[in-house]
Amino acid sequence: MRAAVIANAGIRNLSVVDLPDPEPGPGEVLVRVRAVTLNYRDLLTVEGGYGSRQRTENLIPVSDGAGEVVATGGGVTRFATGDRVVANFFQRWQAGEPDEVGLHSGLGGLIDGMACELRVLPENGLCHTPAHLTDAEAAALPCAGLTAWSAVFDQGRIKPGDQLLTQGSGGVSVFALQFAKLAGAEVIATSSSDAKLQRLRELGANHLINYADTPEWARPAREISGGRGLDLVVEVGGARTLEQSVKAVRLGGAVMLVGVLSGANHDFRLPLVVTRKIRLEGVTCGSYEQFQAMLRAVEHNGLKPALDDRRFQLDELAAALEHLRAGAHFGKVVIEI
Ligand SMILES: NC(=O)c1ccc[n+]([C@@H]2O[C@H](COP(=O)([O-])OP(=O)(O)OC[C@H]3O[C@@H](n4cnc5c(N)ncnc54)[C@H](OP(=O)(O)O)[C@@H]3O)[C@@H](O)[C@H]2O)c1
């Protein structure tokens, strides 16, 4: 089979090589991967950005993939040849709070990912693909989708009528917008691009702010809320946006810390959090149980992930990662395999 591999840290060390076809052991499933999609994490991983929390030698990168079952090992009961499946991000976080083993089991980190033609995974690391989705759409769901699901529902506790702000038009933020709309919430979407803001409106955003024109967007966001402040901000910006997020939420509101796209370190006035009883909480994707709950909601509501217009092939993985780095995409960047 063909697989994308980094021989060492660095995008220039990425190549497509021939590897022996894997075979499923007891409790395992052999998947023919049809599509993978990119997360910002995949770019960081290829560059060795996670240090000791990832492998850099001979790693198959990319966490999110979907395809079909081509063989099953002994004892597998939930999948049969021909089933369409999607892999959960954390292979060993089944339910409840994670432990160290669970949090080190992200695909394409310490263990191989999905940027290959054939992948063997344990039965309890796979779910059935919702029937209305293509393989590319299903491959959009594991990391960005489940992170947004956790941020909006399980940790963000969004209810109908709540007001929420999303930052930018990347994978996590677009899913957060879509899930918030499923819940009947009102969404303020931000982006650095007016053209992307229009696409966010088409996905249901109620209010739009261009954060490049208005870097101090907490004030207009509060004005939209009638001065009360928002119930929730899904924070992907990090250093340069966290203060705006904290200022934008209401007393007792929540900021879900998902990403650090604008930097990881920042001087911050803690009393803004303490004296206003803000809930500042880290989000780390989610468990297999949460993934199944999310997939049920996606299927029942016919939710379609937003995919970027450009398509890449496996031997164009480096170009696809550069496309992601440039921020030229909208929604999920797809590599067809
Ligand atoms: N904690 C977790 O479990 C988890 C899971 C997934 C991702 N993440 C993290 O979440 C972040 C987003 O991931 P992703 O895969 O959604 O990324 P992505 O698809 O690459 O999204 C990038 C988009 O974010 C927007 N953006 C960039 N800088 C911004 C800023 N300063 N303020 C507001 N928006 C900004 C831009 O949108 P516009 O072009 O519209 O301006 C950019 O196109 C990353 O830091 C990633 O590592 C964490």
The ligand as a Tripos MOL2 file, in Angstrom:
@<TRIPOS>MOLECULE
LIG
   48    52     1     0     0
SMALL
NO_CHARGES

@<TRIPOS>ATOM
      1 N1         -8.2010   21.3050   21.7160 N.am      1 LIG1
      2 C1         -8.5000   20.4670   20.7530 C.2       1 LIG1
      3 O1         -8.9240   19.3360   20.9650 O.2       1 LIG1
      4 C2         -8.3530   20.9570   19.3550 C.ar      1 LIG1
      5 C3         -8.9190   20.2520   18.3000 C.ar      1 LIG1
      6 C4         -8.8500   20.7930   17.0280 C.ar      1 LIG1
      7 C5         -8.1640   21.9880   16.8340 C.ar      1 LIG1
      8 N2         -7.5640   22.6080   17.8810 N.ar      1 LIG1
      9 C6         -6.8890   23.8820   17.6980 C.3       1 LIG1
     10 O2         -7.8610   24.8420   17.3320 O.3       1 LIG1
     11 C7         -7.3110   25.7800   16.4300 C.3       1 LIG1
     12 C8         -8.1470   25.7740   15.1620 C.3       1 LIG1
     13 O3         -8.0030   24.5350   14.5210 O.3       1 LIG1
     14 P1         -8.6450   24.2790   13.0810 P.3       1 LIG1
     15 O4         -8.2250   22.9200   12.6540 O.co2     1 LIG1
     16 O5        -10.0720   24.6630   13.1140 O.co2     1 LIG1
     17 O6         -7.8010   25.3510   12.2410 O.3       1 LIG1
     18 P2         -7.9350   25.8100   10.7580 P.3       1 LIG1
     19 O7         -8.9720   25.0270   10.0300 O.co2     1 LIG1
     20 O8         -6.5550   25.8730   10.2200 O.co2     1 LIG1
     21 O9         -8.5020   27.3050   10.9760 O.3       1 LIG1
     22 C9         -7.7520   28.4150   10.6950 C.3       1 LIG1
     23 C10        -8.6920   29.6350   10.6580 C.3       1 LIG1
     24 O10        -8.7400   30.2270   11.9450 O.3       1 LIG1
     25 C11        -8.9450   31.6060   11.8100 C.3       1 LIG1
     26 N3         -7.9850   32.3590   12.6140 N.ar      1 LIG1
     27 C12        -6.6440   32.3830   12.5130 C.ar      1 LIG1
     28 N4         -6.1250   33.2740   13.3950 N.ar      1 LIG1
     29 C13        -7.1880   33.8170   14.0370 C.ar      1 LIG1
     30 C14        -7.3230   34.8090   15.0300 C.ar      1 LIG1
     31 N5         -6.2580   35.4480   15.5370 N.pl3     1 LIG1
     32 N6         -8.5740   35.1250   15.4590 N.ar      1 LIG1
     33 C15        -9.6460   34.5000   14.9480 C.ar      1 LIG1
     34 N7         -9.5790   33.5590   13.9950 N.ar      1 LIG1
     35 C16        -8.3660   33.2260   13.5550 C.ar      1 LIG1
     36 C17        -8.7800   31.9510   10.3390 C.3       1 LIG1
     37 O11       -10.1110   32.1640    9.8190 O.3       1 LIG1
     38 P3        -10.4050   33.3140    8.7350 P.3       1 LIG1
     39 O12        -9.5860   32.9440    7.5310 O.co2     1 LIG1
     40 O13       -11.8620   33.2020    8.5100 O.co2     1 LIG1
     41 O14        -9.9950   34.6060    9.3530 O.co2     1 LIG1
     42 C18        -8.1260   30.7090    9.7570 C.3       1 LIG1
     43 O15        -8.5080   30.4970    8.4100 O.3       1 LIG1
     44 C19        -5.8400   25.3690   16.2530 C.3       1 LIG1
     45 O16        -5.0520   26.1000   17.1720 O.3       1 LIG1
     46 C20        -5.8500   23.9070   16.5970 C.3       1 LIG1
     47 O17        -4.5710   23.4440   17.0260 O.3       1 LIG1
     48 C21        -7.6480   22.1180   19.1260 C.ar      1 LIG1
@<TRIPOS>BOND
     1     1     2 1
     2     2     3 2
     3     2     4 1
     4     4     5 ar
     5     4    48 ar
     6     5     6 ar
     7     6     7 ar
     8     7     8 ar
     9     8     9 1
    10     8    48 ar
    11     9    10 1
    12     9    46 1
    13    10    11 1
    14    11    12 1
    15    11    44 1
    16    12    13 1
    17    13    14 1
    18    14    15 2
    19    14    16 1
    20    14    17 1
    21    17    18 1
    22    18    19 2
    23    18    20 1
    24    18    21 1
    25    21    22 1
    26    22    23 1
    27    23    24 1
    28    23    42 1
    29    24    25 1
    30    25    26 1
    31    25    36 1
    32    26    27 ar
    33    26    35 ar
    34    27    28 ar
    35    28    29 ar
    36    29    30 ar
    37    29    35 ar
    38    30    31 1
    39    30    32 ar
    40    32    33 ar
    41    33    34 ar
    42    34    35 ar
    43    36    37 1
    44    36    42 1
    45    37    38 1
    46    38    39 2
    47    38    40 1
    48    38    41 1
    49    42    43 1
    50    44    45 1
    51    44    46 1
    52    46    47 1
@<TRIPOS>SUBSTRUCTURE
     1 LIG1         1 GROUP 0 **** ****
